[in-house]
Amino acid sequence: MSFDREESSKRKNVPESWRSPTGTHSKSRRNEKGAVPKPEPGYRTAKDRRNMHPSGLEEVQVHNPSDLEDVNEDEAARIGSTVGGRKKEEIVQKADEKDIHVLNRGEY
């Protein structure tokens, strides 16, 4: 869940990045019904699900085809942003051979 700053949807000059409400009449600060939600302890993800991809697999960053040997069946590979097109193709082909899920496979 993303917590947007109060009034950010109404005013152009207020950015969306969260800031704690401080105003005297602020509905959000007073925890009134219908106000913008504030980040609180109850919103935290369960410990065993934290830092996981929505698919339920743990992400492992891969920069070359040999990095795929370290990926288990309960992990998914994410190709690094600095990897070029030719090496991306090699990584995707090797991942398909080993039945490894690639999160950002693109057009290959």
mmCIF file of the C-alpha atoms, coordinates in Angstrom:
data_MODEL
# 
_entry.id   MODEL 
# 
loop_
_atom_site.group_PDB 
_atom_site.id 
_atom_site.type_symbol 
_atom_site.label_atom_id 
_atom_site.label_alt_id 
_atom_site.label_comp_id 
_atom_site.label_asym_id 
_atom_site.label_entity_id 
_atom_site.label_seq_id 
_atom_site.pdbx_PDB_ins_code 
_atom_site.Cartn_x 
_atom_site.Cartn_y 
_atom_site.Cartn_z 
_atom_site.occupancy 
_atom_site.B_iso_or_equiv 
_atom_site.pdbx_formal_charge 
_atom_site.auth_seq_id 
_atom_site.auth_comp_id 
_atom_site.auth_asym_id 
_atom_site.auth_atom_id 
_atom_site.pdbx_PDB_model_num 
ATOM 1   C CA . MET A 1 1   ? 0.000   0.000   0.000   1.00 0.00 ? 1   MET A CA 1 
ATOM 2   C CA . SER A 1 2   ? 1.329   3.430   -0.862  1.00 0.00 ? 2   SER A CA 1 
ATOM 3   C CA . PHE A 1 3   ? 0.798   6.275   1.568   1.00 0.00 ? 3   PHE A CA 1 
ATOM 4   C CA . ASP A 1 4   ? 0.287   9.555   -0.259  1.00 0.00 ? 4   ASP A CA 1 
ATOM 5   C CA . ARG A 1 5   ? 0.677   12.938  1.362   1.00 0.00 ? 5   ARG A CA 1 
ATOM 6   C CA . GLU A 1 6   ? -2.486  14.679  2.491   1.00 0.00 ? 6   GLU A CA 1 
ATOM 7   C CA . GLU A 1 7   ? -3.893  17.106  -0.150  1.00 0.00 ? 7   GLU A CA 1 
ATOM 8   C CA . SER A 1 8   ? -1.518  15.737  -2.838  1.00 0.00 ? 8   SER A CA 1 
ATOM 9   C CA . SER A 1 9   ? -4.479  14.610  -4.947  1.00 0.00 ? 9   SER A CA 1 
ATOM 10  C CA . LYS A 1 10  ? -6.110  18.053  -4.721  1.00 0.00 ? 10  LYS A CA 1 
ATOM 11  C CA . ARG A 1 11  ? -3.161  20.427  -5.124  1.00 0.00 ? 11  ARG A CA 1 
ATOM 12  C CA . LYS A 1 12  ? -0.548  20.460  -7.860  1.00 0.00 ? 12  LYS A CA 1 
ATOM 13  C CA . ASN A 1 13  ? 2.207   21.991  -5.695  1.00 0.00 ? 13  ASN A CA 1 
ATOM 14  C CA . VAL A 1 14  ? 1.982   19.258  -3.008  1.00 0.00 ? 14  VAL A CA 1 
ATOM 15  C CA . PRO A 1 15  ? 4.082   16.194  -3.929  1.00 0.00 ? 15  PRO A CA 1 
ATOM 16  C CA . GLU A 1 16  ? 2.835   12.640  -3.279  1.00 0.00 ? 16  GLU A CA 1 
ATOM 17  C CA . SER A 1 17  ? 5.802   11.672  -1.063  1.00 0.00 ? 17  SER A CA 1 
ATOM 18  C CA . TRP A 1 18  ? 4.626   10.963  2.489   1.00 0.00 ? 18  TRP A CA 1 
ATOM 19  C CA . ARG A 1 19  ? 5.007   13.653  5.145   1.00 0.00 ? 19  ARG A CA 1 
ATOM 20  C CA . SER A 1 20  ? 3.397   13.398  8.552   1.00 0.00 ? 20  SER A CA 1 
ATOM 21  C CA . PRO A 1 21  ? 0.402   15.763  8.895   1.00 0.00 ? 21  PRO A CA 1 
ATOM 22  C CA . THR A 1 22  ? 1.021   18.636  11.308  1.00 0.00 ? 22  THR A CA 1 
ATOM 23  C CA . GLY A 1 23  ? -1.872  21.059  10.811  1.00 0.00 ? 23  GLY A CA 1 
ATOM 24  C CA . THR A 1 24  ? -4.129  21.946  13.738  1.00 0.00 ? 24  THR A CA 1 
ATOM 25  C CA . HIS A 1 25  ? -7.326  21.093  11.869  1.00 0.00 ? 25  HIS A CA 1 
ATOM 26  C CA . SER A 1 26  ? -5.857  18.177  9.896   1.00 0.00 ? 26  SER A CA 1 
ATOM 27  C CA . LYS A 1 27  ? -8.367  15.299  9.655   1.00 0.00 ? 27  LYS A CA 1 
ATOM 28  C CA . SER A 1 28  ? -5.544  12.846  9.018   1.00 0.00 ? 28  SER A CA 1 
ATOM 29  C CA . ARG A 1 29  ? -3.542  13.931  12.075  1.00 0.00 ? 29  ARG A CA 1 
ATOM 30  C CA . ARG A 1 30  ? -6.647  13.603  14.271  1.00 0.00 ? 30  ARG A CA 1 
ATOM 31  C CA . ASN A 1 31  ? -7.348  10.121  12.818  1.00 0.00 ? 31  ASN A CA 1 
ATOM 32  C CA . GLU A 1 32  ? -10.822 11.080  11.668  1.00 0.00 ? 32  GLU A CA 1 
ATOM 33  C CA . LYS A 1 33  ? -12.952 8.781   9.559   1.00 0.00 ? 33  LYS A CA 1 
ATOM 34  C CA . GLY A 1 34  ? -12.467 9.140   5.794   1.00 0.00 ? 34  GLY A CA 1 
ATOM 35  C CA . ALA A 1 35  ? -9.069  10.821  6.060   1.00 0.00 ? 35  ALA A CA 1 
ATOM 36  C CA . VAL A 1 36  ? -5.892  9.796   4.218   1.00 0.00 ? 36  VAL A CA 1 
ATOM 37  C CA . PRO A 1 37  ? -4.413  6.671   5.871   1.00 0.00 ? 37  PRO A CA 1 
ATOM 38  C CA . LYS A 1 38  ? -1.167  7.060   7.821   1.00 0.00 ? 38  LYS A CA 1 
ATOM 39  C CA . PRO A 1 39  ? 1.614   4.461   7.926   1.00 0.00 ? 39  PRO A CA 1 
ATOM 40  C CA . GLU A 1 40  ? 1.219   2.548   11.189  1.00 0.00 ? 40  GLU A CA 1 
ATOM 41  C CA . PRO A 1 41  ? 2.563   -0.756  12.598  1.00 0.00 ? 41  PRO A CA 1 
ATOM 42  C CA . GLY A 1 42  ? -0.536  -2.707  11.528  1.00 0.00 ? 42  GLY A CA 1 
ATOM 43  C CA . TYR A 1 43  ? 0.269   -2.276  7.821   1.00 0.00 ? 43  TYR A CA 1 
ATOM 44  C CA . ARG A 1 44  ? 3.538   -4.234  7.944   1.00 0.00 ? 44  ARG A CA 1 
ATOM 45  C CA . THR A 1 45  ? 3.900   -7.381  5.852   1.00 0.00 ? 45  THR A CA 1 
ATOM 46  C CA . ALA A 1 46  ? 4.338   -10.761 7.522   1.00 0.00 ? 46  ALA A CA 1 
ATOM 47  C CA . LYS A 1 47  ? 7.986   -11.643 8.169   1.00 0.00 ? 47  LYS A CA 1 
ATOM 48  C CA . ASP A 1 48  ? 8.032   -14.682 5.872   1.00 0.00 ? 48  ASP A CA 1 
ATOM 49  C CA . ARG A 1 49  ? 6.480   -12.670 2.971   1.00 0.00 ? 49  ARG A CA 1 
ATOM 50  C CA . ARG A 1 50  ? 8.699   -9.557  3.271   1.00 0.00 ? 50  ARG A CA 1 
ATOM 51  C CA . ASN A 1 51  ? 10.922  -8.585  0.293   1.00 0.00 ? 51  ASN A CA 1 
ATOM 52  C CA . MET A 1 52  ? 9.175   -11.080 -1.989  1.00 0.00 ? 52  MET A CA 1 
ATOM 53  C CA . HIS A 1 53  ? 7.847   -10.618 -5.493  1.00 0.00 ? 53  HIS A CA 1 
ATOM 54  C CA . PRO A 1 54  ? 4.020   -10.731 -5.731  1.00 0.00 ? 54  PRO A CA 1 
ATOM 55  C CA . SER A 1 55  ? 4.363   -14.084 -7.517  1.00 0.00 ? 55  SER A CA 1 
ATOM 56  C CA . GLY A 1 56  ? 5.594   -15.587 -4.214  1.00 0.00 ? 56  GLY A CA 1 
ATOM 57  C CA . LEU A 1 57  ? 9.149   -16.075 -5.453  1.00 0.00 ? 57  LEU A CA 1 
ATOM 58  C CA . GLU A 1 58  ? 12.212  -14.420 -3.981  1.00 0.00 ? 58  GLU A CA 1 
ATOM 59  C CA . GLU A 1 59  ? 14.110  -12.156 -6.389  1.00 0.00 ? 59  GLU A CA 1 
ATOM 60  C CA . VAL A 1 60  ? 17.749  -12.812 -7.337  1.00 0.00 ? 60  VAL A CA 1 
ATOM 61  C CA . GLN A 1 61  ? 19.613  -10.329 -9.520  1.00 0.00 ? 61  GLN A CA 1 
ATOM 62  C CA . VAL A 1 62  ? 21.464  -11.852 -12.484 1.00 0.00 ? 62  VAL A CA 1 
ATOM 63  C CA . HIS A 1 63  ? 24.175  -10.172 -14.574 1.00 0.00 ? 63  HIS A CA 1 
ATOM 64  C CA . ASN A 1 64  ? 25.471  -13.105 -16.657 1.00 0.00 ? 64  ASN A CA 1 
ATOM 65  C CA . PRO A 1 65  ? 24.390  -16.651 -17.578 1.00 0.00 ? 65  PRO A CA 1 
ATOM 66  C CA . SER A 1 66  ? 26.670  -18.252 -14.963 1.00 0.00 ? 66  SER A CA 1 
ATOM 67  C CA . ASP A 1 67  ? 24.741  -16.437 -12.189 1.00 0.00 ? 67  ASP A CA 1 
ATOM 68  C CA . LEU A 1 68  ? 21.714  -18.639 -12.978 1.00 0.00 ? 68  LEU A CA 1 
ATOM 69  C CA . GLU A 1 69  ? 23.466  -21.614 -11.339 1.00 0.00 ? 69  GLU A CA 1 
ATOM 70  C CA . ASP A 1 70  ? 22.868  -20.013 -7.921  1.00 0.00 ? 70  ASP A CA 1 
ATOM 71  C CA . VAL A 1 71  ? 19.090  -19.645 -8.472  1.00 0.00 ? 71  VAL A CA 1 
ATOM 72  C CA . ASN A 1 72  ? 16.874  -22.204 -6.659  1.00 0.00 ? 72  ASN A CA 1 
ATOM 73  C CA . GLU A 1 73  ? 13.350  -23.354 -7.582  1.00 0.00 ? 73  GLU A CA 1 
ATOM 74  C CA . ASP A 1 74  ? 11.757  -20.974 -5.035  1.00 0.00 ? 74  ASP A CA 1 
ATOM 75  C CA . GLU A 1 75  ? 13.602  -17.954 -6.517  1.00 0.00 ? 75  GLU A CA 1 
ATOM 76  C CA . ALA A 1 76  ? 13.081  -15.873 -9.647  1.00 0.00 ? 76  ALA A CA 1 
ATOM 77  C CA . ALA A 1 77  ? 15.794  -14.158 -11.683 1.00 0.00 ? 77  ALA A CA 1 
ATOM 78  C CA . ARG A 1 78  ? 15.775  -10.442 -12.417 1.00 0.00 ? 78  ARG A CA 1 
ATOM 79  C CA . ILE A 1 79  ? 18.213  -9.333  -15.133 1.00 0.00 ? 79  ILE A CA 1 
ATOM 80  C CA . GLY A 1 80  ? 20.329  -6.340  -14.078 1.00 0.00 ? 80  GLY A CA 1 
ATOM 81  C CA . SER A 1 81  ? 19.625  -2.983  -15.735 1.00 0.00 ? 81  SER A CA 1 
ATOM 82  C CA . THR A 1 82  ? 23.183  -2.617  -17.082 1.00 0.00 ? 82  THR A CA 1 
ATOM 83  C CA . VAL A 1 83  ? 23.129  -5.940  -18.987 1.00 0.00 ? 83  VAL A CA 1 
ATOM 84  C CA . GLY A 1 84  ? 23.160  -5.559  -22.784 1.00 0.00 ? 84  GLY A CA 1 
ATOM 85  C CA . GLY A 1 85  ? 20.814  -7.140  -25.321 1.00 0.00 ? 85  GLY A CA 1 
ATOM 86  C CA . ARG A 1 86  ? 23.062  -10.004 -26.457 1.00 0.00 ? 86  ARG A CA 1 
ATOM 87  C CA . LYS A 1 87  ? 23.760  -11.182 -22.930 1.00 0.00 ? 87  LYS A CA 1 
ATOM 88  C CA . LYS A 1 88  ? 20.063  -10.803 -22.006 1.00 0.00 ? 88  LYS A CA 1 
ATOM 89  C CA . GLU A 1 89  ? 19.180  -13.246 -24.789 1.00 0.00 ? 89  GLU A CA 1 
ATOM 90  C CA . GLU A 1 90  ? 21.751  -15.744 -23.468 1.00 0.00 ? 90  GLU A CA 1 
ATOM 91  C CA . ILE A 1 91  ? 20.403  -15.428 -19.918 1.00 0.00 ? 91  ILE A CA 1 
ATOM 92  C CA . VAL A 1 92  ? 16.784  -15.931 -21.022 1.00 0.00 ? 92  VAL A CA 1 
ATOM 93  C CA . GLN A 1 93  ? 17.704  -18.989 -23.150 1.00 0.00 ? 93  GLN A CA 1 
ATOM 94  C CA . LYS A 1 94  ? 19.644  -20.601 -20.304 1.00 0.00 ? 94  LYS A CA 1 
ATOM 95  C CA . ALA A 1 95  ? 16.817  -19.794 -17.856 1.00 0.00 ? 95  ALA A CA 1 
ATOM 96  C CA . ASP A 1 96  ? 14.282  -21.464 -20.173 1.00 0.00 ? 96  ASP A CA 1 
ATOM 97  C CA . GLU A 1 97  ? 16.466  -24.594 -20.304 1.00 0.00 ? 97  GLU A CA 1 
ATOM 98  C CA . LYS A 1 98  ? 16.648  -24.728 -16.493 1.00 0.00 ? 98  LYS A CA 1 
ATOM 99  C CA . ASP A 1 99  ? 12.944  -23.758 -15.990 1.00 0.00 ? 99  ASP A CA 1 
ATOM 100 C CA . ILE A 1 100 ? 13.859  -20.588 -14.077 1.00 0.00 ? 100 ILE A CA 1 
ATOM 101 C CA . HIS A 1 101 ? 11.318  -17.758 -14.031 1.00 0.00 ? 101 HIS A CA 1 
ATOM 102 C CA . VAL A 1 102 ? 12.736  -14.466 -15.375 1.00 0.00 ? 102 VAL A CA 1 
ATOM 103 C CA . LEU A 1 103 ? 10.802  -11.450 -14.070 1.00 0.00 ? 103 LEU A CA 1 
ATOM 104 C CA . ASN A 1 104 ? 11.904  -8.909  -16.694 1.00 0.00 ? 104 ASN A CA 1 
ATOM 105 C CA . ARG A 1 105 ? 12.424  -11.055 -19.767 1.00 0.00 ? 105 ARG A CA 1 
ATOM 106 C CA . GLY A 1 106 ? 11.302  -8.412  -22.295 1.00 0.00 ? 106 GLY A CA 1 
ATOM 107 C CA . GLU A 1 107 ? 11.081  -9.360  -25.998 1.00 0.00 ? 107 GLU A CA 1 
ATOM 108 C CA . TYR A 1 108 ? 13.460  -12.326 -25.970 1.00 0.00 ? 108 TYR A CA 1 
# 
